[in-house]
Amino acid sequence: MYSIFGLIDPRNMRVFHVGCALDPITQLAALPAVVALRMAEIIPAAPQIVTLQTVDAHPQIGWVKWCKRFRRDILTNEWERYESIVNAFTNSNRAKRILGEEVPSDAAHHAKFHEFDRQNPQAFREMLRIGREFRTAGRKVSSVEVIVNEIRWEGPDTKQTDGFKINNDYAAFYARKLLMADSSLCGLFVLRESMADDLVLRDGRAWRDFAKEHSNALRFAGPEGTEEEDLQWNY
């Protein structure tokens, strides 16, 4: 059983290192230099050791997850080298795939979105109207989730295909369709990698082609996001 553990600086009660070992105590003798230096600074006090998680499989995935969670405080950044794992934690389906769990196919998600969108054209028209209002009002960055929630509470009724007025999974698709419908909205939403990147509209236009053409105007989040982006709903 592997222990994913954190070292806490008793002076500020922040985690400054995340490690992973069968026995955390033995790893303390082989810490990265910058972490060992912090340990020396703490003397005569000692860092607190806390077990964050125990796992019997995929310890590297768990370690990266906790490193990313404490990324603003820990002293090392080796975990960033595992980009595929880092990115998985911005996409729940990708994380499940890495762990070997079964997930619905991307094609099934696309088909469900297109069917919902076909049955509810009024919902998209209202989203487009709200998005344009945001731009006219001078809003620099917003969220599709804000628009979707407004439709949920005050917008037209929808023909529900799965028990939801508008499924959360459709937000990423609508973000891209809105930009393709009105390129002046480019930059209004912070976009992250998503299965919706393979969106192809019924008229044959593909999001990936649109994104290449408008790459300078779109707002993409980096692998970690920024402080501002952390406060936004990113699709």
Contacts in CASP RR format, 6 or more apart in sequence:
PFRMAT RR
TARGET T0000
AUTHOR 0000-0000-0000
METHOD contacts of the structure
MODEL  1
MYSIFGLIDPRNMRVFHVGCALDPITQLAALPAVVALRMAEIIPAAPQIV
TLQTVDAHPQIGWVKWCKRFRRDILTNEWERYESIVNAFTNSNRAKRILG
EEVPSDAAHHAKFHEFDRQNPQAFREMLRIGREFRTAGRKVSSVEVIVNE
IRWEGPDTKQTDGFKINNDYAAFYARKLLMADSSLCGLFVLRESMADDLV
LRDGRAWRDFAKEHSNALRFAGPEGTEEEDLQWNY
1 22 0 8 1.000
1 54 0 8 1.000
1 55 0 8 1.000
1 56 0 8 1.000
2 20 0 8 1.000
2 21 0 8 1.000
2 22 0 8 1.000
2 54 0 8 1.000
2 55 0 8 1.000
2 56 0 8 1.000
2 59 0 8 1.000
3 20 0 8 1.000
3 21 0 8 1.000
3 22 0 8 1.000
3 23 0 8 1.000
3 24 0 8 1.000
3 51 0 8 1.000
3 53 0 8 1.000
3 54 0 8 1.000
4 18 0 8 1.000
4 19 0 8 1.000
4 20 0 8 1.000
4 51 0 8 1.000
4 52 0 8 1.000
4 53 0 8 1.000
4 54 0 8 1.000
4 55 0 8 1.000
4 59 0 8 1.000
4 62 0 8 1.000
4 63 0 8 1.000
4 66 0 8 1.000
5 18 0 8 1.000
5 19 0 8 1.000
5 20 0 8 1.000
5 21 0 8 1.000
5 24 0 8 1.000
5 49 0 8 1.000
5 50 0 8 1.000
5 51 0 8 1.000
5 52 0 8 1.000
6 15 0 8 1.000
6 17 0 8 1.000
6 18 0 8 1.000
6 19 0 8 1.000
6 49 0 8 1.000
6 50 0 8 1.000
6 51 0 8 1.000
6 52 0 8 1.000
6 66 0 8 1.000
6 70 0 8 1.000
7 15 0 8 1.000
7 16 0 8 1.000
7 17 0 8 1.000
7 18 0 8 1.000
7 19 0 8 1.000
7 35 0 8 1.000
7 39 0 8 1.000
7 47 0 8 1.000
7 48 0 8 1.000
7 49 0 8 1.000
8 14 0 8 1.000
8 15 0 8 1.000
8 16 0 8 1.000
8 47 0 8 1.000
8 48 0 8 1.000
8 49 0 8 1.000
8 50 0 8 1.000
9 16 0 8 1.000
9 38 0 8 1.000
9 42 0 8 1.000
9 47 0 8 1.000
10 42 0 8 1.000
10 45 0 8 1.000
10 46 0 8 1.000
10 47 0 8 1.000
10 48 0 8 1.000
11 42 0 8 1.000
11 45 0 8 1.000
14 73 0 8 1.000
15 50 0 8 1.000
15 70 0 8 1.000
15 73 0 8 1.000
15 74 0 8 1.000
16 35 0 8 1.000
16 38 0 8 1.000
16 47 0 8 1.000
16 73 0 8 1.000
16 74 0 8 1.000
16 75 0 8 1.000
17 31 0 8 1.000
17 32 0 8 1.000
17 35 0 8 1.000
17 38 0 8 1.000
17 74 0 8 1.000
17 75 0 8 1.000
17 76 0 8 1.000
18 52 0 8 1.000
18 63 0 8 1.000
18 66 0 8 1.000
18 67 0 8 1.000
18 70 0 8 1.000
18 74 0 8 1.000
18 79 0 8 1.000
19 27 0 8 1.000
19 63 0 8 1.000
20 59 0 8 1.000
20 60 0 8 1.000
20 62 0 8 1.000
20 63 0 8 1.000
21 27 0 8 1.000
24 49 0 8 1.000
24 51 0 8 1.000
25 49 0 8 1.000
28 39 0 8 1.000
31 39 0 8 1.000
32 75 0 8 1.000
32 76 0 8 1.000
32 78 0 8 1.000
34 75 0 8 1.000
34 76 0 8 1.000
35 75 0 8 1.000
35 76 0 8 1.000
38 47 0 8 1.000
38 75 0 8 1.000
39 47 0 8 1.000
52 66 0 8 1.000
53 62 0 8 1.000
53 66 0 8 1.000
55 62 0 8 1.000
58 98 0 8 1.000
58 99 0 8 1.000
60 82 0 8 1.000
60 85 0 8 1.000
61 85 0 8 1.000
61 88 0 8 1.000
61 98 0 8 1.000
61 99 0 8 1.000
63 79 0 8 1.000
64 79 0 8 1.000
64 82 0 8 1.000
64 85 0 8 1.000
64 86 0 8 1.000
64 89 0 8 1.000
65 85 0 8 1.000
65 89 0 8 1.000
67 74 0 8 1.000
67 79 0 8 1.000
68 79 0 8 1.000
68 86 0 8 1.000
68 89 0 8 1.000
68 224 0 8 1.000
71 77 0 8 1.000
71 79 0 8 1.000
71 224 0 8 1.000
79 86 0 8 1.000
80 86 0 8 1.000
80 223 0 8 1.000
83 223 0 8 1.000
84 98 0 8 1.000
85 98 0 8 1.000
86 223 0 8 1.000
86 224 0 8 1.000
87 94 0 8 1.000
87 193 0 8 1.000
87 223 0 8 1.000
88 94 0 8 1.000
88 95 0 8 1.000
88 97 0 8 1.000
88 98 0 8 1.000
89 95 0 8 1.000
90 192 0 8 1.000
90 193 0 8 1.000
90 234 0 8 1.000
91 192 0 8 1.000
91 193 0 8 1.000
91 194 0 8 1.000
91 195 0 8 1.000
93 103 0 8 1.000
93 104 0 8 1.000
93 106 0 8 1.000
93 195 0 8 1.000
96 102 0 8 1.000
96 103 0 8 1.000
97 103 0 8 1.000
106 195 0 8 1.000
106 198 0 8 1.000
109 169 0 8 1.000
109 195 0 8 1.000
110 173 0 8 1.000
110 195 0 8 1.000
110 198 0 8 1.000
110 199 0 8 1.000
112 161 0 8 1.000
112 162 0 8 1.000
112 167 0 8 1.000
112 169 0 8 1.000
113 169 0 8 1.000
113 170 0 8 1.000
113 173 0 8 1.000
113 196 0 8 1.000
114 202 0 8 1.000
115 161 0 8 1.000
116 158 0 8 1.000
116 159 0 8 1.000
116 161 0 8 1.000
116 162 0 8 1.000
116 166 0 8 1.000
116 167 0 8 1.000
116 170 0 8 1.000
117 123 0 8 1.000
117 124 0 8 1.000
117 170 0 8 1.000
117 173 0 8 1.000
117 177 0 8 1.000
118 202 0 8 1.000
119 158 0 8 1.000
119 159 0 8 1.000
119 161 0 8 1.000
120 156 0 8 1.000
120 158 0 8 1.000
120 159 0 8 1.000
122 156 0 8 1.000
123 151 0 8 1.000
123 155 0 8 1.000
123 156 0 8 1.000
123 158 0 8 1.000
123 166 0 8 1.000
124 174 0 8 1.000
124 177 0 8 1.000
124 178 0 8 1.000
124 181 0 8 1.000
126 151 0 8 1.000
126 155 0 8 1.000
126 156 0 8 1.000
127 144 0 8 1.000
127 147 0 8 1.000
127 148 0 8 1.000
127 151 0 8 1.000
127 174 0 8 1.000
127 178 0 8 1.000
128 178 0 8 1.000
128 181 0 8 1.000
128 182 0 8 1.000
130 147 0 8 1.000
130 150 0 8 1.000
130 151 0 8 1.000
131 142 0 8 1.000
131 147 0 8 1.000
131 178 0 8 1.000
131 185 0 8 1.000
131 188 0 8 1.000
132 182 0 8 1.000
132 184 0 8 1.000
132 185 0 8 1.000
134 142 0 8 1.000
134 188 0 8 1.000
135 184 0 8 1.000
135 185 0 8 1.000
135 188 0 8 1.000
139 188 0 8 1.000
140 188 0 8 1.000
141 187 0 8 1.000
141 188 0 8 1.000
141 189 0 8 1.000
141 190 0 8 1.000
141 219 0 8 1.000
141 228 0 8 1.000
141 232 0 8 1.000
142 188 0 8 1.000
142 189 0 8 1.000
143 189 0 8 1.000
143 190 0 8 1.000
143 232 0 8 1.000
143 233 0 8 1.000
143 235 0 8 1.000
144 171 0 8 1.000
144 172 0 8 1.000
144 174 0 8 1.000
144 175 0 8 1.000
144 178 0 8 1.000
144 189 0 8 1.000
144 233 0 8 1.000
144 235 0 8 1.000
145 171 0 8 1.000
145 233 0 8 1.000
145 235 0 8 1.000
146 233 0 8 1.000
147 174 0 8 1.000
148 166 0 8 1.000
148 168 0 8 1.000
148 170 0 8 1.000
148 171 0 8 1.000
148 174 0 8 1.000
151 165 0 8 1.000
151 166 0 8 1.000
152 165 0 8 1.000
152 166 0 8 1.000
157 165 0 8 1.000
158 165 0 8 1.000
158 166 0 8 1.000
171 233 0 8 1.000
171 235 0 8 1.000
172 194 0 8 1.000
172 195 0 8 1.000
172 196 0 8 1.000
172 235 0 8 1.000
173 196 0 8 1.000
173 199 0 8 1.000
175 189 0 8 1.000
175 191 0 8 1.000
175 196 0 8 1.000
175 235 0 8 1.000
176 191 0 8 1.000
176 196 0 8 1.000
176 197 0 8 1.000
176 199 0 8 1.000
176 207 0 8 1.000
176 210 0 8 1.000
177 199 0 8 1.000
177 201 0 8 1.000
178 185 0 8 1.000
178 189 0 8 1.000
179 185 0 8 1.000
179 186 0 8 1.000
179 187 0 8 1.000
179 188 0 8 1.000
179 189 0 8 1.000
179 210 0 8 1.000
179 214 0 8 1.000
179 218 0 8 1.000
180 201 0 8 1.000
180 205 0 8 1.000
180 207 0 8 1.000
180 210 0 8 1.000
183 214 0 8 1.000
183 217 0 8 1.000
186 214 0 8 1.000
186 217 0 8 1.000
186 218 0 8 1.000
186 219 0 8 1.000
187 217 0 8 1.000
187 218 0 8 1.000
187 219 0 8 1.000
188 219 0 8 1.000
189 219 0 8 1.000
189 234 0 8 1.000
189 235 0 8 1.000
190 219 0 8 1.000
190 220 0 8 1.000
190 221 0 8 1.000
190 229 0 8 1.000
190 232 0 8 1.000
190 234 0 8 1.000
190 235 0 8 1.000
191 218 0 8 1.000
191 219 0 8 1.000
191 220 0 8 1.000
191 221 0 8 1.000
191 234 0 8 1.000
191 235 0 8 1.000
192 220 0 8 1.000
192 221 0 8 1.000
192 234 0 8 1.000
192 235 0 8 1.000
194 235 0 8 1.000
196 207 0 8 1.000
196 235 0 8 1.000
197 207 0 8 1.000
197 208 0 8 1.000
197 211 0 8 1.000
198 206 0 8 1.000
198 207 0 8 1.000
198 208 0 8 1.000
199 206 0 8 1.000
199 207 0 8 1.000
200 206 0 8 1.000
200 207 0 8 1.000
211 218 0 8 1.000
221 229 0 8 1.000
221 234 0 8 1.000
222 229 0 8 1.000
225 234 0 8 1.000
END
